[in-house]
Amino acid sequence: MNLFKTLVILACTTLITSCNGQEAIKTKTIEAQIFSEKIIQTPNAQIIDVRTPEEFSSYHLDNAINIDWLGTSFEKEVANLDPKKPVFIYCKSGGRSQSAHEKLNELGFTTVYEMKGGILKWEAAGLAKTSNKAIGMTRDEYNKITKSDKKVLINFYAEWCAPCKKMEPYIKTMQTELANNVTIIRLDADKNKTLMSELKISELPTLLLYEGTKIKWQQSGYITEVDLKKQIQ
């Protein structure tokens, strides 16, 4: 078999596109800005918010429908969509939408666009509709709590965030154990959306260590108790 034929066979088996005349399957995880642009370019775009109904009611993209990935009827509800037309999916930070993305591929949806980083990245990119009313703590209130003679560690978390839940027990213990040297404050990201936007926080958990109102260290994502103590002591 010559090289050309070998390459053709490999292309047919690895690019998802069938060489038997079947429709190509296009699945992509794309940045929030590109996600927004593709929605605008797509007439009657099928947009799926795979978060819980509670999350959906607090904020969602225009024209999105809510099909809860954690619910019991995901497959039944997506069956009402046209699998041959583009589908746009997102969640809060990307975990659930990735799983939903894989399921849609299995169900034969030919074009699926997943928003990388979910709503957190959407808001950080300045794509969310803004309101003059602050949601949660204001920036002035935040500045007051970070102004201290002691170090101040701010922990942005969410109830739905698995790494946040894993870190919660030892961070709460540290709040008491290290109270003489460090003030540790936990802020629910979903209840402090204005701060999240102003501080451009797009991942959870996020930790910010202040000394004299200046950020001396920051971390996004999971960190062990041992490594965290090394940073703040």
C-alpha positions in Angstrom: 0.0 0.0 0.0 1.5 3.3 -1.0 1.8 6.3 1.3 -1.1 8.2 -0.3 -3.6 5.4 0.3 -2.4 5.0 3.9 -3.0 8.7 4.6 -6.5 8.5 3.1 -7.4 5.6 5.4 -6.1 7.4 8.4 -8.0 10.5 7.6 -11.2 8.5 7.3 -10.8 6.9 10.6 -9.5 9.8 12.7 -11.3 12.9 11.5 -14.8 11.7 12.5 -15.9 12.6 8.9 -17.1 9.5 7.2 -15.8 8.5 3.8 -19.1 6.7 3.0 -21.0 9.9 2.4 -22.3 10.3 5.9 -22.5 13.8 7.4 -19.4 15.1 9.2 -19.6 15.5 12.9 -18.1 18.9 14.1 -17.6 19.3 17.8 -15.6 22.1 19.3 -14.9 23.7 22.7 -14.4 27.4 22.0 -13.7 30.6 24.0 -16.6 32.7 25.2 -16.1 35.5 22.6 -16.1 33.1 19.7 -19.1 31.3 21.2 -21.0 34.6 21.3 -20.1 35.4 17.7 -21.1 32.0 16.4 -24.5 32.3 18.1 -25.1 35.6 16.3 -24.1 34.1 13.0 -26.4 31.1 13.4 -30.2 31.7 12.7 -32.5 30.3 15.3 -29.5 28.9 17.3 -30.2 26.0 19.6 -28.7 27.1 22.9 -28.7 24.7 25.9 -28.0 25.8 29.5 -27.2 22.5 31.3 -27.1 24.0 34.8 -29.8 23.5 37.4 -33.2 25.4 37.1 -32.1 27.6 40.1 -28.9 28.6 38.4 -30.7 29.2 35.1 -33.3 31.5 36.8 -30.6 33.7 38.3 -29.0 34.4 34.9 -28.8 32.8 31.5 -28.0 33.6 27.9 -30.7 35.1 25.7 -32.9 32.5 24.0 -31.3 29.6 25.9 -33.3 26.7 27.1 -32.6 24.9 30.3 -31.9 21.1 30.2 -30.4 20.1 33.5 -27.5 17.7 33.0 -27.9 16.6 36.6 -31.6 16.0 36.1 -33.3 12.7 35.1 -34.6 13.6 31.6 -31.6 15.0 29.7 -31.7 12.6 26.8 -35.5 12.8 26.5 -35.4 16.6 26.4 -32.6 16.9 23.9 -34.6 14.6 21.6 -36.8 17.5 20.9 -33.9 19.4 19.2 -32.8 19.0 15.6 -29.5 17.0 15.6 -28.6 18.2 12.2 -28.5 21.9 13.3 -25.8 23.5 15.4 -26.2 23.2 19.2 -24.5 25.5 21.6 -24.1 24.3 25.2 -22.7 25.8 28.4 -22.8 25.5 32.2 -21.1 27.5 35.0 -17.5 26.6 34.6 -17.3 23.8 32.0 -17.5 20.5 33.9 -21.1 19.7 33.2 -21.1 21.0 29.7 -18.2 18.8 28.8 -20.1 15.7 29.9 -23.2 16.9 28.0 -21.0 17.6 24.9 -19.9 14.0 24.9 -23.4 12.7 25.3 -24.7 14.8 22.4 -21.9 13.3 20.2 -23.1 9.9 21.2 -26.7 10.8 20.3 -25.7 11.9 16.8 -25.7 15.7 17.0 -23.5 16.7 14.0 -22.4 20.2 15.2 -21.9 21.0 18.8 -20.2 24.1 20.2 -19.3 24.1 23.9 -18.3 27.3 25.7 -15.0 26.9 27.4 -15.1 27.9 31.1 -18.9 28.4 31.0 -20.7 31.4 32.4 -17.7 32.4 34.5 -15.7 33.0 31.4 -18.7 34.7 29.7 -18.9 37.2 32.5 -15.2 37.7 32.7 -15.1 38.5 29.0 -17.7 41.3 29.6 -20.4 39.6 27.6 -23.1 39.4 30.3 -25.7 42.1 30.5 -24.9 44.4 33.3 -27.1 46.0 35.9 -26.5 49.2 37.9 -27.5 47.2 41.0 -24.6 45.4 42.7 -25.2 41.7 43.4 -23.7 40.9 46.7 -20.7 42.8 48.3 -19.7 46.1 46.7 -16.1 46.9 45.8 -16.0 49.5 48.6 -17.1 46.9 51.1 -14.5 44.5 49.7 -11.7 47.0 49.9 -12.5 47.6 53.6 -12.2 43.9 54.5 -8.9 43.5 52.7 -7.5 46.6 54.5 -6.0 45.1 57.7 -2.8 45.0 59.8 -2.9 41.2 59.3 -2.8 39.2 56.1 -6.2 38.7 54.5 -7.0 35.5 52.5 -10.2 35.7 50.4 -11.6 32.4 49.2 -14.1 32.6 46.4 -16.1 29.4 46.2 -19.4 27.9 45.1 -21.7 25.2 46.5 -21.7 23.3 43.2 -17.8 23.4 42.9 -16.3 20.0 43.7 -12.7 21.3 44.4 -14.3 24.0 46.6 -16.1 21.4 48.7 -12.9 19.4 49.0 -11.1 22.4 50.4 -13.9 23.7 52.6 -13.2 21.6 55.7 -9.5 22.6 56.1 -10.1 26.2 55.1 -12.7 26.5 57.8 -10.3 24.9 60.3 -7.6 27.3 59.3 -10.0 30.3 59.9 -9.7 29.5 63.6 -6.2 28.0 63.9 -4.5 30.9 62.1 -6.8 33.7 63.2 -4.0 35.6 65.1 -2.0 36.0 61.9 -4.4 35.7 59.0 -8.0 36.7 58.4 -9.7 34.1 56.1 -12.9 35.1 54.5 -15.0 32.8 52.2 -17.2 34.5 49.6 -19.9 32.6 47.6 -19.3 33.5 44.0 -22.9 33.1 43.1 -24.0 35.6 45.7 -21.2 38.1 44.8 -21.4 38.3 41.0 -20.5 42.0 40.9 -17.2 41.4 42.7 -16.5 38.4 40.5 -16.9 40.6 37.4 -14.9 43.5 38.7 -12.0 41.3 39.9 -12.2 39.3 36.6 -12.4 36.0 38.5 -13.3 33.3 36.0 -12.3 30.1 37.8 -13.3 28.5 41.1 -12.0 28.1 43.6 -9.9 31.3 43.6 -7.8 32.4 46.5 -6.4 35.9 46.9 -3.9 36.8 49.7 -3.7 40.5 50.6 -1.0 42.3 52.6 -1.5 46.0 53.1 -4.4 46.0 50.5 -2.0 44.6 47.8 -2.4 41.1 46.4 0.8 39.1 47.3 -0.3 35.7 46.1 -3.2 34.2 44.2 -4.3 30.8 43.1 -7.1 29.4 40.9 -8.1 25.7 41.2 -7.5 23.1 43.9 -4.6 23.5 46.4 -3.7 21.1 49.2 -3.9 22.1 52.8 -0.1 21.8 53.2 0.6 24.0 50.1 -1.9 26.6 51.2 -0.4 26.9 54.6 3.1 27.4 53.1 1.7 30.3 51.1 0.0 32.2 54.0 2.1 31.5 57.0 
